[in-house]
Amino acid sequence: MASNDWFDKDFYATLGVQKDVSPADLKKQYRKLARQFHPDSNPGDAKAEARFKEISEAHAVLSDPKQRQEYDAVRAMAGGRPRFAPGGSGGFEDVFGGFGGGPRVQYSQGDFDDLLGGMFGGASPFGARRPAKGRDVTARAALDFTSAVQGDTLKLTVGGKTMTVKVPAGVHDGQKIKLAGKGDPSPTGGEPGDLILTVQVRPHPVFTMDGLNLRVDVPVTFAEAALGATIEVPTLGGGPVRLKVAPGTPSGRVLRVKGRGVAGRKGTGDLLATIQVAVPSHLTKEQVEHLEQFVEAGPKESPRAELLAKAKAA
């Protein structure tokens, strides 16, 4: 539902984007600004906190296709100028007379409500026939990694109100959860606003999330990678699983454990184990001698020959 204060706010300018910005570019720009002005990155900075609230409000409207359409329509009618009141100079006739430089047309209050009602699929968003929606409220909630993967139920206090929030499995750091009707009440008896909850996920020392998959780096010795081995790989919230490393496995090869990732509404992901060949930092004299013998007995071609040839030919 449209808000009367949209006349005063240029959300596109707040986010530093053009009016035809795509949803993907809008999201990218919002994340950039949110990181820059986030209160956690600017402790005690009131200006940064106020800027962060402006950015969050602008993104909440423009990221919702329906709200963005209404916002664009309201701003177009007002020509981007401050809000107006019916009657007298500078009233409705000035607003509509400004379109295309054509003649001004005077509208009564009832005509104006009917016109706006046609644009928004109902009664006018102004006046008593369609009370304004309450303001949206933004809040943050920190989760540990395991709770983010498996889902959790949080008890939050926002603006003096205590509420229970169910966080779905697989929520990512920076993801927003919209709780309808949990924002500020409407000053004119309309629907309450929404609560826009931004989730902050604490990093795990071993695992990272990649969509529904979990990733883990697994070190192996040179001998295990060269000769092959069966190794143990940790899982989140369970015991380790055994994986077979094929002979000649290089660093960076990914081994997959089916069904040990995130169990979300769209399915269950896998555990992706990336092999990292560990190079010993200290060798005994005897180990050095054996390694030199290995090099002497091995192939003489350079593993970088193909790389150098491609670079030279490019």
C-alpha positions as CSV (number, residue, x, y, z in Angstrom):
1,M,0.0,0.0,0.0
2,A,1.3,3.5,-0.9
3,S,2.6,5.7,1.9
4,N,2.0,9.5,2.0
5,D,5.6,10.3,2.8
6,W,6.8,8.8,-0.5
7,F,6.3,12.3,-2.0
8,D,9.2,13.5,0.2
9,K,11.6,10.6,-0.4
10,D,13.7,9.8,-3.5
11,F,14.5,6.1,-2.8
12,Y,16.5,5.8,-6.1
13,A,18.7,8.7,-5.0
14,T,19.1,7.2,-1.6
15,L,20.5,4.0,-3.1
16,G,22.4,5.9,-5.8
17,V,20.7,4.0,-8.7
18,Q,18.7,5.0,-11.8
19,K,15.0,4.5,-12.0
20,D,15.3,1.7,-14.5
21,V,17.8,-0.3,-12.3
22,S,17.3,-4.1,-12.5
23,P,16.4,-6.1,-9.4
24,A,19.9,-7.7,-9.5
25,D,21.8,-4.4,-9.7
26,L,19.5,-2.9,-7.0
27,K,20.3,-5.8,-4.7
28,K,24.0,-5.5,-5.4
29,Q,24.1,-1.8,-4.7
30,Y,22.0,-2.2,-1.5
31,R,24.4,-4.8,-0.1
32,K,27.4,-2.5,-0.9
33,L,25.8,0.4,1.0
34,A,24.6,-1.8,3.8
35,R,28.1,-3.1,4.5
36,Q,29.4,0.5,4.4
37,F,26.9,2.0,6.8
38,H,26.0,-1.0,9.0
39,P,26.0,0.0,12.7
40,D,28.4,-2.9,13.5
41,S,30.9,-1.4,11.1
42,N,30.4,2.1,12.5
43,P,29.9,1.7,16.3
44,G,28.6,4.9,18.0
45,D,28.2,6.7,14.6
46,A,24.6,8.2,14.7
47,K,24.9,9.5,11.1
48,A,25.9,6.1,9.8
49,E,23.0,4.4,11.7
50,A,20.5,7.0,10.2
51,R,21.9,6.4,6.7
52,F,21.6,2.6,7.2
53,K,17.9,3.1,8.1
54,E,17.3,5.2,5.0
55,I,19.0,2.6,2.8
56,S,17.0,-0.2,4.4
57,E,13.7,1.6,3.9
58,A,14.5,2.4,0.3
59,H,15.4,-1.2,-0.5
60,A,12.4,-2.6,1.3
61,V,10.1,-0.6,-1.1
62,L,12.1,-0.9,-4.4
63,S,12.8,-4.6,-4.0
64,D,9.1,-5.4,-3.8
65,P,7.7,-5.2,-7.3
66,K,4.2,-4.1,-6.2
67,Q,5.4,-1.4,-3.8
68,R,7.9,-0.2,-6.4
69,Q,5.1,0.2,-9.0
70,E,3.0,2.2,-6.5
71,Y,5.9,4.3,-5.5
72,D,6.8,5.2,-9.1
73,A,3.2,6.1,-9.8
74,V,2.9,8.3,-6.7
75,R,6.2,10.1,-7.5
76,A,5.2,10.6,-11.1
77,M,1.9,12.2,-10.2
78,A,3.7,14.6,-7.8
79,G,6.5,15.2,-10.3
80,G,8.9,14.3,-7.5
81,R,7.8,17.4,-5.5
82,P,6.6,17.6,-1.9
83,R,3.2,16.4,-0.9
84,F,0.2,18.6,-1.7
85,A,-3.3,19.4,-0.4
86,P,-6.5,19.9,-2.4
87,G,-7.8,23.4,-3.2
88,G,-6.1,26.7,-3.7
89,S,-3.0,27.5,-5.7
90,G,-0.5,24.7,-5.9
91,G,-3.3,22.1,-5.5
92,F,-4.3,19.1,-7.6
93,E,-4.7,21.2,-10.8
94,D,-1.0,22.2,-10.6
95,V,0.1,18.7,-10.3
96,F,-1.8,17.4,-13.3
97,G,-1.2,20.6,-15.3
98,G,2.5,19.9,-15.1
99,F,2.3,16.7,-17.2
100,G,3.5,17.3,-20.8
101,G,3.1,21.1,-20.4
102,G,-0.6,20.7,-21.4
103,P,-3.5,22.7,-20.0
104,R,-4.4,22.3,-16.4
105,V,-7.4,20.3,-15.4
106,Q,-9.1,21.0,-12.0
107,Y,-10.3,18.0,-10.0
108,S,-12.5,17.8,-7.0
109,Q,-11.5,15.7,-4.0
110,G,-13.9,13.0,-5.1
111,D,-12.6,12.9,-8.7
112,F,-9.0,12.7,-7.4
113,D,-9.8,9.8,-5.1
114,D,-11.5,7.9,-8.0
115,L,-8.5,8.6,-10.3
116,L,-6.1,7.2,-7.7
117,G,-8.3,4.3,-6.9
118,G,-8.2,3.3,-10.5
119,M,-4.4,3.4,-10.5
120,F,-4.0,1.3,-7.4
121,G,-6.8,-1.2,-7.9
122,G,-9.0,0.2,-5.1
123,A,-9.9,3.3,-3.2
124,S,-7.5,6.2,-3.1
125,P,-4.3,5.6,-0.9
126,F,-5.0,9.1,0.5
127,G,-7.9,10.1,2.7
128,A,-10.2,8.2,4.9
129,R,-11.3,5.6,2.3
130,R,-7.9,3.9,2.4
131,P,-5.9,4.4,5.6
132,A,-2.2,4.5,5.3
133,K,-0.1,1.4,6.2
134,G,2.1,1.7,9.3
135,R,5.8,2.1,8.9
136,D,8.1,-0.9,8.3
137,V,10.6,-1.6,11.1
138,T,14.1,-3.0,10.6
139,A,16.0,-5.1,13.0
140,R,19.0,-7.5,13.1
141,A,19.4,-11.0,14.6
142,A,22.7,-12.9,15.1
143,L,22.7,-16.7,14.6
144,D,25.4,-19.2,15.1
145,F,26.3,-21.2,12.0
146,T,24.6,-24.4,13.1
147,S,21.3,-22.6,13.8
148,A,21.5,-21.0,10.4
149,V,22.0,-24.4,8.6
150,Q,19.3,-26.3,10.6
151,G,16.8,-23.4,11.3
152,D,15.9,-22.0,14.7
153,T,13.1,-20.1,16.6
154,L,14.2,-16.8,18.0
155,K,12.6,-14.6,20.7
156,L,13.1,-10.9,19.8
157,T,12.2,-7.6,21.4
158,V,11.8,-4.9,18.9
159,G,10.4,-1.4,19.8
160,G,9.3,-2.7,23.2
161,K,7.3,-5.6,21.6
162,T,8.4,-9.2,22.2
163,M,7.8,-11.7,19.4
164,T,8.8,-15.2,18.3
165,V,10.4,-15.5,14.9
166,K,10.9,-18.8,13.0
167,V,14.2,-18.7,11.0
168,P,14.1,-21.3,8.1
169,A,16.9,-23.8,7.5
170,G,19.6,-22.5,5.2
171,V,19.4,-18.8,5.9
172,H,22.5,-16.9,4.7
173,D,24.4,-14.0,6.2
174,G,22.8,-10.8,5.2
175,Q,19.5,-12.4,4.2
176,K,16.3,-10.5,5.0
177,I,13.2,-12.1,6.5
178,K,9.9,-10.1,6.1
179,L,7.4,-10.5,9.0
180,A,4.1,-9.1,7.8
181,G,2.2,-7.0,10.3
182,K,5.0,-6.9,12.9
183,G,6.0,-3.3,12.2
184,D,4.6,0.0,13.5
185,P,0.8,0.4,13.8
186,S,-1.0,2.7,11.3
187,P,-1.7,6.2,12.6
188,T,-5.0,6.2,10.6
189,G,-6.3,2.8,11.5
190,G,-4.9,0.9,8.5
191,E,-2.7,-2.2,8.3
192,P,0.4,-2.3,10.5
193,G,3.8,-2.2,8.9
194,D,6.1,-5.1,8.5
195,L,9.3,-6.1,10.3
196,I,12.3,-6.5,8.0
197,L,14.7,-8.8,9.9
198,T,18.3,-8.9,8.7
199,V,20.1,-12.1,9.7
200,Q,23.8,-12.1,10.6
201,V,25.4,-15.6,10.6
202,R,28.5,-16.1,12.7
203,P,31.2,-17.9,10.7
204,H,32.1,-21.5,11.4
205,P,35.8,-22.5,11.9
206,V,35.5,-25.4,9.4
207,F,32.3,-25.2,7.2
208,T,30.9,-22.6,4.9
209,M,27.5,-22.5,3.1
210,D,27.1,-22.5,-0.7
211,G,23.4,-22.5,-1.4
212,L,22.1,-25.8,0.0
213,N,25.6,-27.3,0.0
214,L,28.2,-27.2,2.8
215,R,31.9,-26.9,1.9
216,V,35.0,-28.0,3.9
217,D,38.7,-27.9,3.0
218,V,40.4,-31.3,3.8
219,P,44.2,-31.5,4.0
220,V,45.9,-34.7,2.8
221,T,49.6,-35.7,2.7
222,F,51.5,-35.8,-0.5
223,A,51.7,-39.6,-0.2
224,E,47.9,-39.9,0.3
225,A,47.3,-37.8,-2.8
226,A,49.9,-39.6,-4.9
227,L,49.2,-43.2,-3.8
228,G,45.5,-42.9,-2.8
229,A,44.0,-43.3,0.6
230,T,40.8,-43.6,2.6
231,I,40.4,-40.5,4.8
232,E,37.9,-39.2,7.5
233,V,36.0,-36.0,6.7
234,P,34.0,-34.1,9.4
235,T,30.3,-33.4,9.1
236,L,28.2,-30.7,10.7
237,G,26.5,-32.0,13.8
238,G,27.5,-35.6,13.3
239,G,30.4,-38.0,13.2
240,P,33.0,-38.1,10.5
241,V,32.5,-40.0,7.2
242,R,35.1,-41.9,5.3
243,L,36.0,-40.9,1.7
244,K,38.2,-42.6,-0.8
245,V,41.0,-40.4,-2.3
246,A,42.0,-41.8,-5.7
247,P,45.7,-42.1,-6.6
248,G,47.0,-39.0,-8.2
249,T,44.4,-36.7,-6.7
250,P,45.5,-33.0,-7.1
251,S,44.8,-30.1,-4.8
252,G,41.4,-28.5,-5.5
253,R,39.6,-31.7,-6.4
254,V,36.1,-31.8,-4.8
255,L,34.7,-35.0,-3.3
256,R,30.9,-35.1,-2.7
257,V,29.0,-36.6,0.2
258,K,25.4,-36.9,-0.7
259,G,22.7,-35.6,1.6
260,R,25.0,-34.1,4.3
261,G,24.3,-30.4,3.4
262,V,21.5,-28.1,4.3
263,A,18.0,-29.7,4.5
264,G,15.8,-26.8,3.2
265,R,12.3,-26.5,1.7
266,K,13.8,-26.9,-1.8
267,G,15.6,-30.1,-1.1
268,T,18.8,-31.3,0.7
269,G,22.3,-30.3,-0.3
270,D,25.5,-32.2,-0.2
271,L,28.8,-31.9,1.7
272,L,31.6,-30.8,-0.7
273,A,35.1,-31.7,0.5
274,T,37.9,-29.9,-1.3
275,I,41.2,-31.7,-1.2
276,Q,44.2,-29.6,-0.2
277,V,47.6,-31.3,-0.5
278,A,49.7,-30.4,2.5
279,V,53.3,-29.7,1.9
280,P,55.6,-30.4,4.9
281,S,57.5,-27.4,6.1
282,H,60.3,-29.3,7.8
283,L,62.1,-32.4,6.5
284,T,64.9,-34.5,8.1
285,K,68.2,-35.0,6.3
286,E,67.2,-38.6,5.5
287,Q,63.7,-37.5,4.2
288,V,65.5,-34.9,1.9
289,E,67.7,-37.6,0.5
290,H,64.8,-39.9,-0.2
291,L,62.9,-37.1,-1.9
292,E,65.9,-36.2,-4.1
293,Q,66.1,-39.9,-5.1
294,F,62.4,-39.7,-6.0
295,V,62.9,-36.6,-8.1
296,E,65.8,-38.3,-9.9
297,A,63.7,-41.4,-10.7
298,G,60.7,-39.4,-11.8
299,P,59.8,-37.9,-15.2
300,K,61.9,-35.0,-16.4
301,E,59.2,-32.9,-18.1
302,S,58.0,-29.7,-16.3
303,P,54.4,-29.6,-15.2
304,R,54.4,-26.0,-16.2
305,A,55.4,-26.5,-19.8
306,E,51.8,-26.4,-21.2
307,L,51.0,-23.3,-19.1
308,L,54.0,-21.4,-20.5
309,A,53.2,-22.5,-24.0
310,K,49.6,-21.3,-23.8
311,A,50.7,-17.9,-22.3
312,K,53.3,-17.4,-25.1
313,A,50.8,-18.3,-27.8
314,A,48.0,-16.0,-26.5
